Amino acid sequence: MSLLAEYTTTTAADELEAAEVAVLPVGSTEQHGPALPLGMDHMAAEAFARTATDHDDAVVLPTLPVGVSEHHRQFDGTLYVSAETFERYVAETVSSLAEHGVRKAVVVNGHGGNSDALRRAARSLRRERTAFAPPWNWWDGVADLAADLFDEDGGHADAMESSLLWYVRDDLIRPAELEAAEAGASEGWGESVHGAALGFDTIDFSDSGAVGRPTQADPEKGERLFETGRDQLHALIDWLAERPLEACWPRDHA
């Protein structure tokens, strides 16, 4: 199948009838330090999602490019919506597709700040038996490989993200700025004292906006990350396509 946005309303009817699973890429438009573009997260999500066009039983939806990013607000170019707005937007988008008969979806997520809202949206859609739409974070799909490739805790504009984008959009990464990104980066996400989190915004603990060791980035490593994540996503789509809708709903009271 191709992309939903490229259909006409008449051709969409046949395509949606054949679709078992929708793939919805979501991300953010936010700072990623001096080396990566603002669109890193939604570009990564879209790159993974578009590989699903190889599936005859999947339909890829348009990307949602703005997410829950208020914690990056002090850095120029960052856009954000509230978690509540994002949750509703995703849930209502999936609900609108369910009206056309596609009631199973994978939400391909490129931004960690979206995760809580996506889980809530998935729970509400499932509880109401509107749709079954589990979120898939690409970095979770490649976690074991990333641990082998990079020496970092990271989490934002780090070597893992930089490598991935270097592979999928090498025209947008600025390799000469990776050293500057790392010079102003923090080793891990946030700050804590005696177990209490102190850093509520990224600027509180990272001068450059990066977290991790982006100088370890390499496009060949990015290719390995992308292929591994793609395979994980395709396996999830296959599992969901084969799963009866009745098996997706919550169990009734005993």
C-alpha positions as CSV (number, residue, x, y, z in Angstrom):
1,M,0.0,0.0,0.0
2,S,1.0,3.6,-0.3
3,L,0.3,6.6,1.8
4,L,-3.3,7.6,2.8
5,A,-2.7,11.2,2.0
6,E,-1.9,10.3,-1.7
7,Y,-5.3,8.5,-2.3
8,T,-8.4,10.1,-3.6
9,T,-11.5,9.6,-1.6
10,T,-12.7,7.0,-4.2
11,T,-9.4,5.1,-4.3
12,A,-9.2,5.3,-0.5
13,A,-12.3,3.2,-0.2
14,D,-10.7,0.1,-1.7
15,E,-7.4,0.6,0.0
16,L,-8.9,1.0,3.4
17,E,-11.1,-2.0,2.9
18,A,-7.9,-4.1,2.4
19,A,-6.1,-2.6,5.4
20,E,-5.8,-4.4,8.7
21,V,-3.5,-2.0,10.4
22,A,-2.9,1.8,10.2
23,V,0.5,3.2,10.9
24,L,0.5,6.7,12.4
25,P,3.9,8.5,12.8
26,V,4.1,11.1,15.5
27,G,7.0,13.2,16.8
28,S,7.9,16.7,17.6
29,T,9.4,19.9,16.3
30,E,11.9,20.9,19.0
31,Q,15.5,21.8,19.6
32,H,18.1,19.0,19.1
33,G,21.2,21.0,19.7
34,P,23.4,22.6,17.1
35,A,24.0,19.5,14.9
36,L,20.5,18.1,14.4
37,P,17.4,19.7,12.8
38,L,14.3,20.7,14.8
39,G,12.3,18.0,13.0
40,M,14.5,15.1,14.1
41,D,11.8,13.3,16.0
42,H,9.0,13.5,13.5
43,M,11.4,12.8,10.6
44,A,12.6,9.6,12.3
45,A,9.1,8.4,13.0
46,E,8.1,9.1,9.4
47,A,11.1,7.3,8.0
48,F,10.2,4.1,10.0
49,A,6.5,4.4,9.2
50,R,7.0,4.8,5.5
51,T,8.7,1.4,5.4
52,A,5.3,-0.1,6.1
53,T,4.2,0.7,2.6
54,D,5.7,-2.6,1.7
55,H,2.8,-4.3,3.6
56,D,-0.3,-5.0,1.6
57,D,-2.4,-4.9,4.8
58,A,-1.1,-1.7,6.2
59,V,-2.0,2.0,5.5
60,V,0.4,4.8,6.5
61,L,-1.2,8.0,7.9
62,P,0.1,11.5,7.7
63,T,2.7,12.5,10.3
64,L,1.8,14.5,13.3
65,P,4.8,16.8,13.7
66,V,4.2,18.7,16.9
67,G,4.2,17.0,20.3
68,V,4.6,17.4,24.0
69,S,7.8,19.5,24.1
70,E,7.3,22.4,26.6
71,H,10.4,21.3,28.4
72,H,12.5,22.5,25.4
73,R,10.7,25.9,25.2
74,Q,13.7,28.1,26.0
75,F,15.5,26.9,22.8
76,D,14.7,28.7,19.6
77,G,12.3,27.0,17.1
78,T,10.7,24.6,19.6
79,L,6.9,24.1,19.1
80,Y,4.7,22.3,21.5
81,V,1.2,21.5,22.6
82,S,-0.1,20.3,26.0
83,A,-0.1,16.6,26.8
84,E,-3.9,16.8,27.0
85,T,-4.2,18.3,23.5
86,F,-1.8,15.8,22.0
87,E,-3.6,12.9,23.7
88,R,-6.9,14.0,22.3
89,Y,-5.5,14.7,18.8
90,V,-4.0,11.3,18.5
91,A,-7.1,9.5,19.9
92,E,-9.5,11.5,17.7
93,T,-7.3,10.9,14.6
94,V,-7.4,7.1,15.3
95,S,-11.1,7.3,16.0
96,S,-11.8,9.0,12.7
97,L,-10.0,6.2,10.9
98,A,-12.0,3.6,12.8
99,E,-15.1,5.0,11.2
100,H,-13.7,3.8,7.9
101,G,-13.2,0.3,9.3
102,V,-9.5,0.3,10.3
103,R,-9.6,-0.3,14.0
104,K,-6.0,-1.5,14.7
105,A,-3.1,0.8,14.5
106,V,0.6,1.2,15.5
107,V,1.5,4.7,16.6
108,V,5.2,5.1,15.6
109,N,6.6,7.6,18.1
110,G,9.8,9.6,17.7
111,H,9.6,11.7,20.8
112,G,9.9,10.6,24.4
113,G,7.8,13.5,25.7
114,N,4.8,12.0,23.9
115,S,5.0,8.6,25.6
116,D,2.6,9.2,28.5
117,A,0.0,10.9,26.4
118,L,0.2,8.0,23.8
119,R,-0.3,5.4,26.5
120,R,-3.3,7.2,27.9
121,A,-4.8,7.6,24.4
122,A,-4.2,3.9,23.7
123,R,-5.9,2.9,27.0
124,S,-9.0,5.1,26.3
125,L,-9.4,3.9,22.8
126,R,-9.2,0.3,23.9
127,R,-11.4,0.8,27.0
128,E,-14.1,2.3,24.7
129,R,-13.5,-0.5,22.1
130,T,-13.0,2.1,19.4
131,A,-9.6,1.0,18.3
132,F,-6.5,-0.9,19.4
133,A,-3.5,1.4,18.9
134,P,-0.4,0.5,20.9
135,P,2.5,3.1,20.7
136,W,5.9,1.9,19.4
137,N,9.0,3.9,20.4
138,W,11.7,3.4,17.9
139,W,14.5,3.6,20.4
140,D,13.0,0.8,22.4
141,G,13.1,-1.4,19.3
142,V,16.8,-0.8,19.0
143,A,17.8,-0.6,22.7
144,D,20.0,-3.7,22.7
145,L,21.9,-2.7,19.6
146,A,22.4,0.9,20.8
147,A,23.9,-0.4,24.0
148,D,26.5,-2.3,22.0
149,L,27.2,0.6,19.6
150,F,27.5,3.6,22.0
151,D,29.0,4.4,25.3
152,E,26.4,6.8,26.6
153,D,23.3,7.0,28.8
154,G,22.1,9.8,26.5
155,G,18.5,10.4,25.6
156,H,18.4,13.5,23.4
157,A,20.4,14.6,20.3
158,D,22.8,11.9,21.4
159,A,24.9,9.5,19.3
160,M,22.0,7.2,18.7
161,E,19.7,9.9,17.4
162,S,22.5,11.6,15.5
163,S,23.5,8.3,13.8
164,L,19.9,7.5,12.8
165,L,19.3,10.9,11.2
166,W,22.7,10.8,9.6
167,Y,21.6,7.7,7.8
168,V,18.0,8.7,6.8
169,R,18.6,12.4,6.2
170,D,22.3,13.1,5.8
171,D,21.4,16.4,4.1
172,L,20.1,17.8,7.4
173,I,22.8,16.8,9.9
174,R,25.7,19.1,10.7
175,P,28.6,16.8,11.6
176,A,31.0,19.7,12.3
177,E,28.7,20.8,15.2
178,L,28.7,17.4,17.0
179,E,31.6,18.5,19.1
180,A,29.9,21.7,20.1
181,A,26.8,19.7,21.0
182,E,28.8,17.3,23.2
183,A,30.7,20.1,24.8
184,G,27.5,21.6,26.2
185,A,25.7,18.3,26.8
186,S,24.8,16.6,30.0
187,E,25.7,12.9,30.6
188,G,22.1,12.0,31.6
189,W,18.6,13.3,31.5
190,G,17.8,15.8,34.3
191,E,19.4,16.4,37.7
192,S,18.4,14.9,41.0
193,V,19.4,15.4,44.7
194,H,18.5,12.6,47.2
195,G,16.1,11.1,44.7
196,A,14.3,14.4,43.9
197,A,14.2,15.5,40.3
198,L,15.4,19.2,40.0
199,G,15.7,19.8,36.2
200,F,12.2,20.4,34.8
201,D,13.4,22.0,31.6
202,T,16.3,20.9,29.3
203,I,18.1,24.2,29.7
204,D,18.4,23.5,33.4
205,F,20.9,20.7,32.8
206,S,22.2,21.0,29.2
207,D,23.8,24.2,27.7
208,S,23.7,22.9,24.2
209,G,20.3,21.1,24.5
210,A,22.0,17.7,23.9
211,V,22.1,14.8,26.4
212,G,24.7,12.1,25.7
213,R,27.8,11.8,23.6
214,P,26.9,12.8,20.0
215,T,30.5,12.7,18.8
216,Q,30.2,8.9,18.7
217,A,27.6,9.2,15.9
218,D,28.2,7.4,12.6
219,P,25.9,6.9,9.6
220,E,26.8,3.3,9.2
221,K,25.7,2.7,12.8
222,G,22.6,4.7,11.9
223,E,21.9,2.2,9.1
224,R,22.1,-0.7,11.5
225,L,19.8,1.1,13.9
226,F,17.3,1.8,11.2
227,E,17.3,-1.7,9.8
228,T,16.9,-3.2,13.2
229,G,14.0,-0.9,14.1
230,R,12.3,-1.4,10.8
231,D,12.4,-5.2,11.3
232,Q,10.9,-4.8,14.8
233,L,8.2,-2.5,13.5
234,H,7.3,-4.9,10.7
235,A,7.1,-7.8,13.1
236,L,4.7,-5.7,15.3
237,I,2.5,-4.9,12.3
238,D,2.4,-8.6,11.2
239,W,1.4,-9.6,14.8
240,L,-1.3,-7.0,15.0
241,A,-2.7,-7.8,11.5
242,E,-3.1,-11.4,12.4
243,R,-4.6,-10.7,15.8
244,P,-8.4,-10.9,15.9
245,L,-10.0,-7.6,17.0
246,E,-12.0,-9.4,19.6
247,A,-8.7,-10.5,21.2
248,C,-7.6,-6.8,21.5
249,W,-10.4,-5.7,23.8
250,P,-10.3,-5.6,27.6
251,R,-11.8,-8.6,29.4
252,D,-15.2,-8.3,31.0
253,H,-15.7,-8.7,34.7
254,A,-15.6,-12.3,35.9
